[in-house]
Amino acid sequence: MKKAAVGILNRVPVVCIVIGEALVIYTAMAIAKLAFTQLDPLYSVWYRVGFMAVMLLLWRRPGFRWPTHQDRVIFSLV
């Protein structure tokens, strides 16, 4: 998987990567600005943490499966 991602990134021009990164950052900042005017800052932080947890879960576990009993026990200990 890592080799595939590196292969794809080697074919993409650096300018496109920088522009894509800037679009993501500025979009996130605009959403955060709207969220802070609508919500209490603490809720905004929790939404952000929750969204990043979901993104990390999707990134690290692309073949998602429901947690087994063993997974639930391990996660409850953590």
Secondary structure, DSSP 8 states (H G I E B T S, - for coil): -HHHHHHHHHHS-HHHHHHHHHHHHHHHHHHHHHHHHHS-HHHHHHHHHHHHHHHHHHHH-SS-----HHHHHHHHH-
